[in-house]
Amino acid sequence: MKFSVPRGTSDILPDAVPHWEELESKARKICKSYGYREIRTPVYEETGLFQRSLGQTSDVVNKQLLQVFSSPAKDLSQVSANSENTVVGYSLRPEGTAAVVRSYLENSFDKNEPLSKLFYIGPMFRGERPQKGRLRQFHQIGVEAIGPNSISAFLDAEIIALAMHLLKNFGIKNPKLKINSLGSKEDKANISEWLRKEFAKHKKDLCEECQNRFERNVFRVLDCKSESCRRLVNKIVKELPISGESRSYFDAVQHCLKAIGIDFEVSPHLVRGLDYYTYTVFEITAEGLGSQDAVGAGGRYDRLLDDLGGDEKANFGAIGFALGIERILLATSLTQETSTVLDACMVVLNSGYEFQKEAFKIVDRLRKVGISVDMSYTDRPVKSQFSRANKLNARFALILGEDEFDKGKISIKNMKTSHQELVDRETVLDYLRKVL
Ligand code: HAM
């Protein structure tokens, strides 16, 4: 019986891992330099948390939540979606914001600091139809800034600046930033009513999907990619009708962005698939990704804190974004093979247990002091041991033959220059320390 990796997921093979490590370590360094600290939350949460925060009508909740069982079934053969002895109360996280807000409130962060600046790196899960750049398990670098009375246009600009800084540092050429304002929660309700009224006049021109969305979540019609919807949206929506106060806030955000030299385009049709956003929303796209070209997105979600049980009097402000690691790697073509470099590789010239044991002891001693060494544990022809040393990019070969074995020595060969020296086995560590 053969198994394959589940559809919409992928193995990150050893050759690709160095790219991930590099990206993650750059992300940690840059986020910390803006004053953000890492937080790690579970990969699953109560389903209700996602329903409440992302919205019952969002595609992510409606169609894409991957549910997990609350307790492992005693007998795996009994597990099925409808099995009575399993409780379907948890879902794999489709994104990170809801969990960070849950943790923020649960751990009373607001009692300890005026503004909590947090970031996370990890896998997210959505039951999407897989295609290039759209996976069921993907990884995000997410950033959230949350605090009482923390509604400042400078913070919006800081968050956007950090997202752009990260992407440029990862090697994304020409990231395009689009911003918009959805206004306050009250503005959103008014806009929704206005859009429904306007689109009702042309309902037959909307694509099938949007005819459904029209009732559930009319905002999503604005970012529909179908030709007929685009034409209609371009004709009807020149600007979202937000209040004067919301407009001034959006103007202030734009001024702050200009002050630090960040280029952007105001896009009145930019809306987000998650319900929690109010005021500023943004999306960053990269070239060469086809239809799934958003490498990152985010926005303000001040009211989510109240919705998840925060004290309304605290006047919470919150803004954040998430970047998709797989899409960044695709856009920067950092998916090709990388090679490992090993300090040394053991080559045993004679077969037999005693030779292997002696070589193994040397390898073990070197590994314990941090020198990377490998050896093969089966008797292999010398030629194949050397070619393995080459493949592993070993800088030195440690050669143990009969002569060396008898005299308590070892030969050390520089794999690049072929220069070889015979040294006492006791001094091999000193020798390597000098040359590495
Ligand atoms: P999002 O727009 O759903 O926002 O996702 C952010 C980024 O994650 C996308 O721009 C994309 O790069 C990546 N992404 C999303 N879905 C997939 C997928 N199926 N396959 C591959 N990559 C994907 C959020 O998740 C919000 N939590 C962002 C946020 C944080 N807003 C405020 N704080």
Boltz pocket constraint, residues with backbone or C-beta under 6 A from the ligand:
constraints:
  - pocket:
      binder: B
      contacts: [[A, 94], [A, 95], [A, 96], [A, 97], [A, 126], [A, 128], [A, 133], [A, 134], [A, 135], [A, 136], [A, 138], [A, 139], [A, 140], [A, 142], [A, 143], [A, 144], [A, 273], [A, 274], [A, 284], [A, 294], [A, 295], [A, 296], [A, 297], [A, 298], [A, 299], [A, 300], [A, 301], [A, 319], [A, 320], [A, 321], [A, 322], [A, 323], [A, 324], [A, 325], [A, 326], [A, 327]]
      max_distance: 6.0
